[in-house]
Amino acid sequence: MPFLSPVTRRRLALFRQNRRGFWSAIVLLVLLAFTLPAEFVANDRPLVISYVGYLYFPVLRDYPETAFGGDFETYADYGDVYLQRQIGRHGWMIWPLIPFSYASPVTDLAVPAPAPPSARNWLGTDDHQRDVLAWLIYSLRSSLLFGVAVAALCSAIGVAIGAVEGFLGGWTDLTLQRLTEIWVGLPVLFLLIVMASIVTPSFWNLWLLVSVFAWMPLAQLVRAEMLRVRALDYIRAGRALGLGPVALMLRHMLPNALVSTFTYLPFELTGAIGTLAALDLIGYGMPPGAPSLGALLNQGRTNLQAPWLGLTGFFTLAIVLTLLTFLGEAVRDAFDPKRQVDRPTGTDPALP
């Protein structure tokens, strides 16, 4: 990749050199690619219907039952046997890989819910007759998106506060440090529970609440890096040449501090996903009925006779958090200036 700088190529080589972290990144990308279009993977509506020569896309919009030869103007129930026969006589339909959504009940179970895994419900059902695999796919999407959103906001807050502390120093640094220490000493989970019980729970409300308490470790990293950089000779030379504080901070000091930000992001993702799962487990997380890993763990806790519920939630959360931890270690190694690339014969001579 000749368009990349030598430093970037060296970091990519170090990242690939960490096989555990590299394959963790591949697996996480596959999970994202599989769960982001969850409506096209697990849904109780067909992807495409061909009826009397016309194409319909139920996964994208609602159609009345009369559009397919039914008797009522209500929205079509594609699981209804009569409607399926009508469509089969005059056309065809393509279903998703999993013909259930996270909220659609499985009505024709052979045993009372929660039902064990079967050829139709690969991971069984919960006590509300919902397909566990469909619930898991939607839960993974919401958890990963929540972690990314929290990490993005925490990075913005932490980098801004840490940069101001480290660059200005003096009383500004002292005052912000004391306030940060007070904020760090607060019982975070207890405060989140209290605030979640006051505010209507939703994805965005939880995003703000968790981000308010999750930016502090990153701010400390950026502050330490800024304090180190501000004493270097090229920063003093910039001041002597008349560069203003904003130019010095944004163009010359902050790029060095962003290394700590990139290194810490995977661990920020891990903490956000774990916090969301804990809040969902104790009932102060996502709204009732919303797909979440914590709700699946709660299903396993209240249904000990159905071990597949607790085991699915536990192993999913453990695997995702482990992959993110391995990814964080690989990113940390890639940005470590002391590490050297193991170069076989014929590698890029631009690498150090």
Contacts in CASP RR format, 6 or more apart in sequence:
PFRMAT RR
TARGET T0000
AUTHOR 0000-0000-0000
METHOD contacts of the structure
MODEL  1
MPFLSPVTRRRLALFRQNRRGFWSAIVLLVLLAFTLPAEFVANDRPLVIS
YVGYLYFPVLRDYPETAFGGDFETYADYGDVYLQRQIGRHGWMIWPLIPF
SYASPVTDLAVPAPAPPSARNWLGTDDHQRDVLAWLIYSLRSSLLFGVAV
AALCSAIGVAIGAVEGFLGGWTDLTLQRLTEIWVGLPVLFLLIVMASIVT
PSFWNLWLLVSVFAWMPLAQLVRAEMLRVRALDYIRAGRALGLGPVALML
RHMLPNALVSTFTYLPFELTGAIGTLAALDLIGYGMPPGAPSLGALLNQG
RTNLQAPWLGLTGFFTLAIVLTLLTFLGEAVRDAFDPKRQVDRPTGTDPA
LP
1 9 0 8 1.000
1 12 0 8 1.000
4 12 0 8 1.000
6 350 0 8 1.000
6 351 0 8 1.000
6 352 0 8 1.000
9 348 0 8 1.000
9 350 0 8 1.000
9 351 0 8 1.000
10 341 0 8 1.000
10 351 0 8 1.000
10 352 0 8 1.000
11 334 0 8 1.000
11 335 0 8 1.000
12 334 0 8 1.000
13 341 0 8 1.000
13 347 0 8 1.000
13 348 0 8 1.000
13 351 0 8 1.000
14 333 0 8 1.000
14 334 0 8 1.000
14 336 0 8 1.000
14 339 0 8 1.000
14 341 0 8 1.000
15 21 0 8 1.000
15 22 0 8 1.000
15 330 0 8 1.000
15 331 0 8 1.000
15 333 0 8 1.000
15 334 0 8 1.000
16 22 0 8 1.000
17 333 0 8 1.000
17 341 0 8 1.000
17 342 0 8 1.000
18 329 0 8 1.000
18 330 0 8 1.000
18 333 0 8 1.000
18 334 0 8 1.000
20 326 0 8 1.000
20 329 0 8 1.000
20 330 0 8 1.000
21 326 0 8 1.000
21 327 0 8 1.000
21 328 0 8 1.000
21 329 0 8 1.000
21 330 0 8 1.000
22 330 0 8 1.000
24 322 0 8 1.000
24 323 0 8 1.000
24 324 0 8 1.000
24 326 0 8 1.000
24 327 0 8 1.000
24 330 0 8 1.000
25 327 0 8 1.000
25 330 0 8 1.000
27 323 0 8 1.000
28 320 0 8 1.000
28 323 0 8 1.000
28 324 0 8 1.000
28 327 0 8 1.000
31 140 0 8 1.000
31 144 0 8 1.000
31 320 0 8 1.000
32 144 0 8 1.000
34 41 0 8 1.000
34 137 0 8 1.000
35 41 0 8 1.000
35 137 0 8 1.000
35 138 0 8 1.000
35 140 0 8 1.000
35 141 0 8 1.000
35 144 0 8 1.000
36 141 0 8 1.000
38 137 0 8 1.000
38 138 0 8 1.000
38 141 0 8 1.000
39 59 0 8 1.000
39 101 0 8 1.000
40 47 0 8 1.000
40 59 0 8 1.000
40 96 0 8 1.000
41 96 0 8 1.000
41 97 0 8 1.000
41 98 0 8 1.000
41 137 0 8 1.000
42 96 0 8 1.000
42 97 0 8 1.000
42 98 0 8 1.000
42 100 0 8 1.000
42 101 0 8 1.000
42 102 0 8 1.000
42 131 0 8 1.000
42 133 0 8 1.000
42 134 0 8 1.000
42 137 0 8 1.000
42 138 0 8 1.000
43 59 0 8 1.000
43 96 0 8 1.000
43 98 0 8 1.000
43 99 0 8 1.000
43 100 0 8 1.000
43 101 0 8 1.000
44 78 0 8 1.000
44 79 0 8 1.000
44 99 0 8 1.000
44 100 0 8 1.000
44 101 0 8 1.000
44 104 0 8 1.000
45 58 0 8 1.000
45 59 0 8 1.000
45 78 0 8 1.000
45 101 0 8 1.000
46 58 0 8 1.000
46 59 0 8 1.000
46 78 0 8 1.000
46 93 0 8 1.000
46 94 0 8 1.000
46 95 0 8 1.000
46 96 0 8 1.000
47 57 0 8 1.000
47 58 0 8 1.000
47 59 0 8 1.000
47 94 0 8 1.000
47 95 0 8 1.000
47 96 0 8 1.000
48 55 0 8 1.000
48 56 0 8 1.000
48 57 0 8 1.000
48 93 0 8 1.000
48 94 0 8 1.000
49 55 0 8 1.000
49 56 0 8 1.000
49 57 0 8 1.000
49 58 0 8 1.000
49 68 0 8 1.000
49 87 0 8 1.000
49 91 0 8 1.000
49 92 0 8 1.000
49 93 0 8 1.000
49 94 0 8 1.000
50 56 0 8 1.000
50 91 0 8 1.000
50 92 0 8 1.000
50 93 0 8 1.000
51 67 0 8 1.000
51 68 0 8 1.000
51 87 0 8 1.000
51 90 0 8 1.000
51 91 0 8 1.000
52 90 0 8 1.000
52 91 0 8 1.000
53 91 0 8 1.000
56 63 0 8 1.000
56 67 0 8 1.000
56 68 0 8 1.000
58 76 0 8 1.000
58 78 0 8 1.000
59 96 0 8 1.000
62 75 0 8 1.000
62 76 0 8 1.000
63 75 0 8 1.000
63 76 0 8 1.000
64 72 0 8 1.000
64 73 0 8 1.000
64 74 0 8 1.000
64 75 0 8 1.000
64 76 0 8 1.000
65 71 0 8 1.000
65 72 0 8 1.000
65 73 0 8 1.000
65 74 0 8 1.000
65 75 0 8 1.000
65 76 0 8 1.000
65 77 0 8 1.000
65 83 0 8 1.000
66 72 0 8 1.000
66 73 0 8 1.000
67 76 0 8 1.000
68 76 0 8 1.000
68 83 0 8 1.000
68 86 0 8 1.000
68 87 0 8 1.000
69 83 0 8 1.000
69 86 0 8 1.000
70 82 0 8 1.000
70 83 0 8 1.000
70 86 0 8 1.000
76 83 0 8 1.000
77 83 0 8 1.000
78 84 0 8 1.000
78 93 0 8 1.000
84 93 0 8 1.000
87 93 0 8 1.000
98 131 0 8 1.000
98 133 0 8 1.000
98 134 0 8 1.000
98 137 0 8 1.000
100 106 0 8 1.000
100 121 0 8 1.000
100 130 0 8 1.000
100 131 0 8 1.000
100 133 0 8 1.000
100 134 0 8 1.000
101 134 0 8 1.000
101 138 0 8 1.000
102 130 0 8 1.000
102 131 0 8 1.000
102 134 0 8 1.000
102 135 0 8 1.000
102 137 0 8 1.000
102 138 0 8 1.000
102 139 0 8 1.000
102 291 0 8 1.000
103 130 0 8 1.000
103 289 0 8 1.000
104 130 0 8 1.000
104 131 0 8 1.000
104 134 0 8 1.000
105 128 0 8 1.000
105 129 0 8 1.000
105 130 0 8 1.000
106 113 0 8 1.000
106 115 0 8 1.000
106 120 0 8 1.000
106 121 0 8 1.000
106 125 0 8 1.000
106 129 0 8 1.000
106 130 0 8 1.000
106 131 0 8 1.000
107 129 0 8 1.000
109 115 0 8 1.000
109 125 0 8 1.000
109 129 0 8 1.000
113 125 0 8 1.000
113 126 0 8 1.000
113 127 0 8 1.000
113 128 0 8 1.000
113 129 0 8 1.000
114 124 0 8 1.000
114 125 0 8 1.000
114 126 0 8 1.000
114 127 0 8 1.000
114 299 0 8 1.000
114 303 0 8 1.000
114 306 0 8 1.000
114 308 0 8 1.000
114 309 0 8 1.000
115 121 0 8 1.000
115 124 0 8 1.000
115 125 0 8 1.000
115 129 0 8 1.000
116 124 0 8 1.000
116 306 0 8 1.000
116 308 0 8 1.000
117 123 0 8 1.000
117 124 0 8 1.000
117 308 0 8 1.000
118 124 0 8 1.000
121 131 0 8 1.000
121 132 0 8 1.000
121 133 0 8 1.000
122 133 0 8 1.000
123 131 0 8 1.000
123 132 0 8 1.000
123 133 0 8 1.000
123 136 0 8 1.000
123 308 0 8 1.000
123 312 0 8 1.000
124 131 0 8 1.000
124 132 0 8 1.000
124 133 0 8 1.000
124 308 0 8 1.000
125 131 0 8 1.000
125 132 0 8 1.000
126 132 0 8 1.000
126 135 0 8 1.000
126 296 0 8 1.000
126 299 0 8 1.000
126 303 0 8 1.000
126 306 0 8 1.000
126 309 0 8 1.000
127 299 0 8 1.000
127 302 0 8 1.000
127 303 0 8 1.000
127 306 0 8 1.000
132 296 0 8 1.000
132 308 0 8 1.000
132 309 0 8 1.000
132 312 0 8 1.000
135 291 0 8 1.000
135 296 0 8 1.000
136 293 0 8 1.000
136 296 0 8 1.000
136 312 0 8 1.000
136 313 0 8 1.000
136 316 0 8 1.000
138 291 0 8 1.000
139 291 0 8 1.000
139 292 0 8 1.000
139 293 0 8 1.000
139 294 0 8 1.000
139 295 0 8 1.000
139 296 0 8 1.000
139 316 0 8 1.000
140 293 0 8 1.000
140 316 0 8 1.000
140 320 0 8 1.000
141 291 0 8 1.000
142 203 0 8 1.000
142 286 0 8 1.000
142 290 0 8 1.000
142 291 0 8 1.000
142 292 0 8 1.000
143 273 0 8 1.000
143 276 0 8 1.000
143 277 0 8 1.000
143 292 0 8 1.000
143 293 0 8 1.000
143 320 0 8 1.000
144 273 0 8 1.000
144 320 0 8 1.000
146 203 0 8 1.000
146 206 0 8 1.000
146 207 0 8 1.000
146 272 0 8 1.000
146 273 0 8 1.000
146 276 0 8 1.000
147 268 0 8 1.000
147 269 0 8 1.000
147 271 0 8 1.000
147 272 0 8 1.000
147 273 0 8 1.000
147 276 0 8 1.000
148 269 0 8 1.000
149 207 0 8 1.000
150 207 0 8 1.000
150 210 0 8 1.000
150 211 0 8 1.000
150 214 0 8 1.000
150 268 0 8 1.000
150 269 0 8 1.000
150 272 0 8 1.000
151 265 0 8 1.000
151 268 0 8 1.000
151 269 0 8 1.000
151 272 0 8 1.000
153 207 0 8 1.000
153 208 0 8 1.000
153 211 0 8 1.000
153 215 0 8 1.000
154 211 0 8 1.000
154 214 0 8 1.000
154 215 0 8 1.000
154 218 0 8 1.000
154 268 0 8 1.000
154 272 0 8 1.000
155 215 0 8 1.000
155 218 0 8 1.000
155 261 0 8 1.000
155 265 0 8 1.000
155 268 0 8 1.000
157 211 0 8 1.000
157 215 0 8 1.000
157 219 0 8 1.000
158 215 0 8 1.000
158 216 0 8 1.000
158 218 0 8 1.000
158 219 0 8 1.000
158 222 0 8 1.000
159 218 0 8 1.000
159 219 0 8 1.000
159 222 0 8 1.000
159 254 0 8 1.000
159 257 0 8 1.000
159 258 0 8 1.000
159 261 0 8 1.000
161 176 0 8 1.000
161 180 0 8 1.000
161 215 0 8 1.000
161 219 0 8 1.000
161 222 0 8 1.000
161 223 0 8 1.000
162 176 0 8 1.000
162 219 0 8 1.000
162 220 0 8 1.000
162 222 0 8 1.000
162 223 0 8 1.000
162 226 0 8 1.000
162 257 0 8 1.000
163 222 0 8 1.000
163 223 0 8 1.000
163 226 0 8 1.000
163 249 0 8 1.000
163 253 0 8 1.000
163 254 0 8 1.000
163 257 0 8 1.000
164 172 0 8 1.000
164 176 0 8 1.000
165 172 0 8 1.000
165 173 0 8 1.000
165 176 0 8 1.000
165 177 0 8 1.000
165 219 0 8 1.000
165 223 0 8 1.000
165 226 0 8 1.000
166 173 0 8 1.000
166 222 0 8 1.000
166 223 0 8 1.000
166 226 0 8 1.000
166 227 0 8 1.000
166 230 0 8 1.000
167 226 0 8 1.000
167 230 0 8 1.000
167 245 0 8 1.000
167 248 0 8 1.000
167 249 0 8 1.000
167 253 0 8 1.000
169 227 0 8 1.000
173 223 0 8 1.000
180 216 0 8 1.000
180 219 0 8 1.000
180 220 0 8 1.000
183 213 0 8 1.000
183 216 0 8 1.000
184 216 0 8 1.000
186 213 0 8 1.000
188 213 0 8 1.000
189 275 0 8 1.000
189 278 0 8 1.000
191 213 0 8 1.000
192 209 0 8 1.000
192 210 0 8 1.000
192 213 0 8 1.000
192 275 0 8 1.000
192 279 0 8 1.000
192 284 0 8 1.000
193 279 0 8 1.000
193 282 0 8 1.000
193 284 0 8 1.000
195 209 0 8 1.000
196 205 0 8 1.000
196 206 0 8 1.000
196 209 0 8 1.000
196 279 0 8 1.000
196 284 0 8 1.000
196 285 0 8 1.000
197 284 0 8 1.000
199 205 0 8 1.000
199 209 0 8 1.000
201 284 0 8 1.000
201 285 0 8 1.000
201 286 0 8 1.000
201 287 0 8 1.000
202 286 0 8 1.000
202 287 0 8 1.000
203 286 0 8 1.000
203 290 0 8 1.000
206 276 0 8 1.000
206 279 0 8 1.000
206 285 0 8 1.000
206 286 0 8 1.000
210 272 0 8 1.000
210 275 0 8 1.000
210 276 0 8 1.000
214 268 0 8 1.000
214 271 0 8 1.000
214 272 0 8 1.000
214 275 0 8 1.000
217 264 0 8 1.000
218 260 0 8 1.000
218 261 0 8 1.000
218 264 0 8 1.000
218 268 0 8 1.000
221 257 0 8 1.000
221 260 0 8 1.000
221 261 0 8 1.000
221 264 0 8 1.000
222 257 0 8 1.000
222 260 0 8 1.000
222 261 0 8 1.000
224 260 0 8 1.000
225 256 0 8 1.000
225 257 0 8 1.000
225 259 0 8 1.000
225 260 0 8 1.000
226 249 0 8 1.000
226 253 0 8 1.000
226 254 0 8 1.000
226 257 0 8 1.000
229 235 0 8 1.000
229 252 0 8 1.000
229 253 0 8 1.000
229 256 0 8 1.000
229 257 0 8 1.000
230 253 0 8 1.000
234 252 0 8 1.000
235 248 0 8 1.000
235 252 0 8 1.000
235 253 0 8 1.000
238 248 0 8 1.000
238 252 0 8 1.000
239 248 0 8 1.000
243 252 0 8 1.000
259 335 0 8 1.000
262 331 0 8 1.000
262 335 0 8 1.000
263 328 0 8 1.000
263 331 0 8 1.000
263 332 0 8 1.000
263 335 0 8 1.000
265 328 0 8 1.000
265 331 0 8 1.000
266 324 0 8 1.000
266 325 0 8 1.000
266 327 0 8 1.000
266 328 0 8 1.000
266 331 0 8 1.000
267 324 0 8 1.000
267 325 0 8 1.000
267 328 0 8 1.000
269 324 0 8 1.000
270 321 0 8 1.000
270 324 0 8 1.000
270 325 0 8 1.000
273 293 0 8 1.000
273 317 0 8 1.000
273 320 0 8 1.000
273 321 0 8 1.000
273 324 0 8 1.000
274 317 0 8 1.000
274 321 0 8 1.000
276 285 0 8 1.000
276 286 0 8 1.000
276 292 0 8 1.000
276 293 0 8 1.000
276 294 0 8 1.000
277 292 0 8 1.000
277 293 0 8 1.000
277 294 0 8 1.000
277 297 0 8 1.000
277 317 0 8 1.000
278 294 0 8 1.000
279 285 0 8 1.000
280 286 0 8 1.000
280 292 0 8 1.000
280 293 0 8 1.000
280 294 0 8 1.000
280 295 0 8 1.000
280 297 0 8 1.000
280 298 0 8 1.000
281 294 0 8 1.000
281 295 0 8 1.000
281 297 0 8 1.000
281 298 0 8 1.000
281 301 0 8 1.000
283 298 0 8 1.000
285 292 0 8 1.000
286 292 0 8 1.000
286 295 0 8 1.000
289 295 0 8 1.000
293 313 0 8 1.000
293 316 0 8 1.000
293 317 0 8 1.000
294 313 0 8 1.000
294 317 0 8 1.000
296 309 0 8 1.000
296 310 0 8 1.000
296 312 0 8 1.000
296 313 0 8 1.000
296 316 0 8 1.000
297 310 0 8 1.000
297 313 0 8 1.000
297 314 0 8 1.000
297 317 0 8 1.000
299 306 0 8 1.000
299 309 0 8 1.000
299 310 0 8 1.000
300 306 0 8 1.000
300 307 0 8 1.000
300 309 0 8 1.000
300 310 0 8 1.000
300 313 0 8 1.000
301 310 0 8 1.000
303 309 0 8 1.000
333 339 0 8 1.000
340 352 0 8 1.000
341 347 0 8 1.000
341 351 0 8 1.000
341 352 0 8 1.000
343 351 0 8 1.000
END
